[in-house]
Amino acid sequence: MTTPSLLKKEVIAEFDPISLEEMGKVKLMNRVDTKYVTHIDQIETLLKLASALYRIQEIDGERNMPYYTCYYDTQESDMYYQHQRGKKTRQKIRRRIYEGSHDLTFLEIKSKNNKGRTKKKRVSMEDDQGIEGYSEFIGEHSNYNIDDLAPKIENHFYRITLVNHDMTERLTIDTGLEFHNFETGVKVCLPNIGIIEWKRDGNNIKSPLKDLLFKLRIHEGGFSKYCIGMAVTNPALRQNRIKQRLRKIQKINPIIREGEDQEEGRIAGFEAGDPVSETSTK
């Protein structure tokens, strides 16, 4: 992993810890998710305001955990285009290594229904294992045949996990994002981007998070790591529906592709690496 997390250790040190075992009580495998995308500076301000309201997951003394994910899709990138077309019922299939948790590795299938709820099914696997031996699991929990799937992109990022004192909601905050596309060979790093994901069992949970986000003018906005990663590393893909999100990302963190001819490095109607103003990075 070459992209560091810019999140300051002294900021996350202000939270009281919660163990992995205690976190098991807040699994939220059938949940409602809301995502927010902002600059790393805003993330740090949010954390300073929230330190007395949440606890932070700590494993072996570490709080900002590295993750690795490999996403699978069909040759036609069916799962990407379902999202790009705005289809409400859709799936993602991925192999994820929880590198901060003794390299725990799972094959995971996320299914979203038309009511906005997300269900996740997963099975443990070896960290260097492919998906070839999991045709039954994939066939049972997804709409896809294992023979039609291939690795599309991989990503690395760092994650902190917060839980409220009532154990009814969980926040994950991802930083240090890095994408690599297996088909194009292109790599993109987004060190200034922070992704907040608020996870709970329903929309009626009272949470101080809403007030804090409103105060900081951090607005709801989707960010699928798979779809955004595919779009920024493969300009040949159709991107109409997510073009506005790509522009927002570009304002926070100039998108520069490594491993691609810069003459071809165009995304969402602007040159990769276009400069942004100082005011646009906050």
N, C-alpha and C positions, 0 to 999 in steps of 0.2 A: 504494500500500500504506500503510495508516494504522496498523496494529498493529506496534509495534517488537518486536524480540527483546530480552528482558531479560537475555540471557546476557552476562556481563561479558567485555569484550575481554581483560582481563588474565588471565583463566582460560584461554582458548583460546590465548593467546600462549605458554603454557608448552610446547606440543607442537612437536616438530620437523616441518617441512613435508614434503609429498609433492606432486609435480606432477600435473597432469591426465593427462599422458602416462604417467607411472608407474602411476597409478590404473587405466589401461586394462588392466593385467594382472590386475585383480581384478574382472572384469565380473560374474561370478555370475549369468548370465542364466537358469540353471536351478538354483534354490536353495531352501533352507529358510529361512524368515523367522520370527523370534520378536519380538514387540513388548512393550514395557513402557511404562506411563504413570505419570508422577509429577510432583511440583511442581518448578518451576524451581530452587529451592534445592537439592534433592536432585541435580539434574542437575549443578550446579556442584561439589558435593561429589564426585560420581562422577568428574568430569573431573580434579579435583585429584589423585585417587588413581590415575588411569589415564595421566597425562601422560608417564610414562617407558615405557609399554607399547605405545603407539600413535603413529602419525604422523597429521597432519591435512592434508587436501587444501587447497591454497592456489592461487588463481588471481589473477594481477595484484595480489598483495599482500593479497587478501581471503580470509577463512576462513569467515565466516558468510554464506552465499549466499542471496539471495532467489529464490523459486520462485513460479510462477503455474501453476495447473491448472484446466482446464475439463473437467467430467465429463459424459458423454453417457449417456442411457438411453432406454428406450421411454416412450411416453405413460403406460403402466401402472406404470412404475418397476420393471421386471422384475428388473434387476440388484440393485437395493436389496432387493427382497423375497426374492431368492435368498439373500442374505447374512442377512437378518433371520430367515429360516426355518431357517438353519443348514445350508444345502446346501453340501456340501464341494467339489463341482466348480462353479466359478462364474467369472465374468469381469468385468473393468472396462475401459471404453474412455474414454480421456482425451486431451486435448491439453495438453502440458506445455511451458512456457517456462522454460528454465534461465537466469534473468535475470542471474546472476553469471558466465555463460559466453558473453558476447557475444550474449545472447538466442537461443541455440540452441533450436529448437522441434521437437518430435516429436509425432506421433500414436502413442500407445502402447496396446497391448492386453495386459492381464495376465490370465493364465489359471491358476487354481489347481486341482490335481487332488485326488483323494480320499486321497492319501498326504501331503498337506500341502506338496507342492512347487509353486513358482511359476515359470512361464515368462513371459518378456516379449518381445513382438515390437514393433518400432517402425520408423517411417519418418520421415525428415526432412521438414519443411514450413516455410513462411514463418510468421513470428510473428503476422501478422494474417490468416492464411488459415483458412477453415473446413474441414470434413471432406468437403465435397461431391465433391471430385475423387478421393476415396480409397475408392470403393465396392469396387473389386477387392481392395484390401488388407484391408478390413474383412470382406468375404465370405470371404476365404481363411483368416483367422486368428481369426475369431469366429463365434459362432452367430447373428449378427444381420444384418439387412438395413439398409443405410444409410438407406433411406427411412423406417425406423421409429424412427430415433434423433433426439434433440433435446438441446440443452444443458440441464442440470438445475441444477447449482451450479458456482460457481467458488470457488477458495480461494487465499490467499496464505500463505506461511510462510517462515521462514528455516531453513537446514539447514547443519550442519557434518558432515563425513564423515571418519571415522577408519578406519585400516587397521592391522592388526598387523604386526610386523616380518617375519613369515614370509609375508605376503601371502596368507593363507588365509581371512581373514574381514574383513568390513567392518561398521562401525557407522555409522548415520546418526542424528542427533539433531535433531529439528524443534522449533522454538519460534516464538512470535509468530503463532499460527494465527488466521486470519480467514476466515469463510465468508459467501458471499452466494448466496441462492437466487433463480434467475431467475423462478420461478413465483410465489412469495409476496412477493418483494421484501425479505425479512427478512435482516438481517446480524447475525452473532454473532462476537465477538472473544474469544479465550481466551489472554491473555498469560501466565498463570501455568502453563499446561500445557506439559510437555515429553514428547515421544514418542521413545523409543529403539527402533530397529529393528536387530536383530542378524541379519546375512545371511551365510550360509556354504553350502558345497556339500553338507553332511551334518550329522548330529547327533553324530558321533564326534570332531569337532575339539576338541582341548584348548584351553581359553580361560580367561584370568584374569578375563574379564568375569563369569562365573558367581559366582565368589567375591566379587567386589566388589558385585554386586547383592544377594547374600545378606547381606553385611555391612551394607548400607544398607537392608535390608528392602524392596527394590524388587521387586515380584512381577510375573510374567508376566501380561499382560492385553491382549487384542486391541484395536486401534484402527484401524478403517478410516476414513480421512479422508472418503471418499465417504459411507459410511453414517452416521457420526456427524454429518457436516455436514448431510446431508439431515434427520436426526432433529431436530437442534437448531434448524433453520430452518423446519421444516414440521411442526407438532404434529398435523396431520391424518393423518400416516402412522402405520401400526401400528408399535409400538416394543417389544412385549413381550419379545422375546429380548434386546434390548440395554438394557433398562431399568436393570439393575444397573450397567452401564458408564456410563450417563448419570448415575446417582446419584454414582458415584465422581468423575466429571468435575465435577459440581456442588460436591462437597466441596472440590476443589482450586481451582476457579475458578467463582464464581457465574455462571450463564448468564443473560445479559440480552439480549433480542432488540431490535434497533433496527428501526424501521419496522413495528411491530406494536402493536396495542392491548393494553396490559398486562392488561386484563381477560381477554384470550384467551391471554395468554402463559404457558400451563401446559405443563410437560414432565415426563413420567415421574412424575406424581402430586404435584408440588410447584410452587410459583409460581416463575417465572423471576426470578432475582435474589434468592432467599431468602438471608439472611445465613448464614455458616458460622462455626464457632468458630475461635479461633486455632490450636488443636491440630490441627484437621482439615485445615489448609492445608499441612502438612509431609509 
